[in-house]
Amino acid sequence: MYKKLAGKKVLITGAATGIGKVTALAMAKEGCDIAINFFSSDEQAKKLAQEICNEVHGHDCRTLLLQGNVGEEKDVLHIFDQIKSQWGHLDILINNAGIQKKCPSHELDLESFQNVLNTNAVGTFLCSREAIKMFLSNNIKGVILNNTSVHQLIPKPQYLSYSMSKGAVNNLTKTLALEYAKYGIRVNNIAPGAIITPINPWASNESKKSQIREHIPLEEIGNAEQVASAMVFLASDDSNYVTGQTLFVDGGLTLYPDFGEDWASS
């Protein structure tokens, strides 16, 4: 069976749960070797590696478990040292690790603010920097995919640090895409909307989910598999003429759906 990404080596940050986990499985099914980065979810990361072995590769298990905080430079350097030692090179980086904190902006303390920025924005920068070094040293036309959010565009009250971090990553994506296009390196965003994942506190609240559906033009909440499919597309040669762009996987949430109501045109 033809596999779009056969033999490609991919690092996915924050891969033990949610979108990262499902993307790891999707990439493995397309023939990738998977480096699973995790911070604290040790058991979940091990289970994912075993699941990849069982479901995708059989006894030919091609995974790396790489613990580390992507917001810490020393951890990121260690992660890439291990990739170089084990694999020699990298083809695809997926910056997926992300956190958020709900707090009124005027009550947000600096430590909490910086913690979100460090993971979401600084971590994306550090991993992208090291991936690009590896791409260039091996003459590889690599791919970087950044998991942003509709909130790179839409303000999110009480989540100031989160929205700021996603806006920053959006500009990072465009800058790196332009700077390294001459080397054949592509950099794109995948921006999920309302997706059922562990990071979203409403995921198990049926009343809240019903309320959210009312604001989505397709009237459905998304799932991690839909985001993973977008990741596979942008990682593969099917999108080899796409760079510096954002693919919104949001059911139309960024179409300003309230403007579909009569008040907007009457």
N, C-alpha and C positions, 0 to 999 in steps of 0.2 A: 504494500500500500504506500502510495506517495505521501511523504510527510514534508510539510512546508519548511520546517526548521531542522531537518535532520543533521545531527552532529554539532549544532550550535551550542555554545556554552553561555548560560545565562545566570546572572546574579539577580535575585529578587530580595529586596529588603523588606523586613516585616512580613515574612512569608509564612509564618506559622498558623495564621488564622485569617478568616475573612477573604477579602479580594485577593490578597497575596497567596493564600493557600490554594484557592481555586485556579488562579493564574498559573501557579507552579504545576498543578496537575495538567492543565490545558497545554502548557508549553512542553511538558514531558511527553504527552501524547503525540505531539508534533515532532518528536525526535530529539528534543534538547537534553543536554546534561544540565542539572539544576543545582545551583548553589543557594541553599536556604539560609538566609540571614534571620536571626531572631535575637531578641534582647533578654526577655525573661521567660518566654514560653518554651522551656526546654523539652518537656514531655510532648507538647503538641508538635514541636519541630521534628522530634524523633518519629512520632506517629505518621507525620506527613511523608518523611523519607521512606518509611516502610510501606506506606500506601502507594507511593510512586513505584517502588520495587515490585510490589504485588500486582498492581493493576496495569502498569505500563511496561516495565522493563523485564519483568520476571526475575531471573537470577542475575541478570546483567544490570546491577543497581548503580546508576551513575549520578549520585547525589553527594553534595558536600554540606555539612552542617557548620555554619559560621556564626558563632555568638558574638554580639557586639552592639554597642549603642552608636548608631550612625551619626549622632550629634557630637560624638567625641572623636577628635582627629586620630588619636592613637589607636582607637578601636577600628576605625576605617582603614588605616594603614595596615593593621594586622590582618584584616579581612582580605585585602588585596594581595598581601604577601602570601597568604595561604592559597589564594586562587592561582597566583603565579607559580608557586611551588607544586601544586597538584595538577594544574591544567596547562600552565604556560601562557595562556592568553584568555581573553574574554571576548565574546561577540555581542552580547546584549546585556544592558543594565536596565532593570526596572526599579525605579525609586518609588517604592510603595509604602514604606514605613510612615506612619502618621498618627498624631494624637490631637486631641482637642480638649478644651476646658471651658465650661460654661460659667460666666461670671459677668455681672454688670461692669462695663468698662471703667467706671470711676472707682470701682473697688478692686480692680485687678492688680495684684502685687507683681513686682518686677520679676521675682523668681519664677512664678507660674508663667508669666508672659514669655520670658526667655526660654523656658523649658519647651514650650510649643514651637517657638521659632527655631530652636536648636534642632529638634527632631525633624520638623517638616521642611524648613528652608535650608539651614546650615547643613543638615545631613544630606540633602539632595545635592547641594554644591560639592561637598567633600567627596561623595561617591562618584559624581559626574566627573570631577577633576581627575580622580584616580583612574576611572574607566577610560577617559580620553587619553591619558598618558599611555595606558596599555594598548589602546587602539593604535596610536601613532607609532609606538615602538615595534609593533608587530605588523604594521602596514595593513590594518584591518578596517574595512568600511563598517564600523560598528553602529549600533543603534542604542539610543537612550530613550526610555519611555518614563515620563513622570506622571504619577497618579495624583492629579490635582483635585478639582472639585468644581461644581457649578459656582462655588463661593470664591473662585478666582475672579468672578465677574459680578456675582450678586452679593451685596452686603449681608452679613449675618449678625444682627444685634446680639449682644452678650457672648459672642464668640470672636472678639476682636483679633486675638492673636492667631486664631485659625484662619480667618479670612485674609489677614495680612500675609500670613505665610504662603497661602495658595496664590495670592496675587504676585508675591515675590518670585515664586517658582515659575509662574507663567512668563515673567520677563526673563528669568534665567533661561528658560527653554528657547525663547526667541533669540536671545543673544548668542547662546552656544550654537544654535542651528545656523545662524548667519556666519559666525566666526569659523566654524569647522566644516562647512559645506564643501569647501574646496578639497577636503580630504575624503569626501564621500561619507562622512559621518552624519547620520540623521538624528534629530532630536524632536520629539513630539510629546504632547500631553494627552492623557485620557482623563476626562473630567466627568466623574459620576455625579448623578443627581441623587434622588432618594433611593438608596440601595439598602437592602436588608443585610447588615453586617454587625459584628459585635461592637463597633465604635458608636453605633447609633442607638441611643437609649430607648427609642420608640419601637424598636424592631419587634418586641414581644407584646406591644400594646395595640390590640385590635381597634379600639376606639380612635387612637391617635393615627393609626395607619389609614383608617377610613377618612379621617380629616385631611390627611396628606394627599390622598388620591384625588380629592376635589380640586387640587391646585395643579395637577399634572394633566396636560392635554390628552395623553394616551390613557389616562385614568387607571394606570397600573403602577405599582411600586416595582422597581427593578431588582435584579438579583446579581450575585457575584459572577455567575456564568456569563451573563451578557457583557459585563465589563471585561472578563477574561477573553472573550471572543474578539473584542476590539483590540486588546493587547496583542493577540496572535496576529491579527491583520497588520497592525502597525509595525510589528517586529519582523514581518516577512517581506519578501520581495514583491508581494502584491501591492505594497505601498512604497515602492522604491523611488517614487517621484514626489513623495510627501515629506516635508520637513518644516519645522517651526510652527506647526499647526496644533489646534486643540480639537479633539474629537469628543463632543459632548454625548455622554450615554445617559440621557436624562428624561426620556419620554416627552421631550418638548418643554421641560421646565424653564429653560432659558429663552423661551419665545414670549416671555411676559404674558402668560395666559390670561391674566385679568383683563387685558385689552381685548379679549374676545367677547367681553360682556358689552351690553348695549351702552353703558355709560361712556365708553371710550369713543364712540363715534356719533352719539346723538347730540 
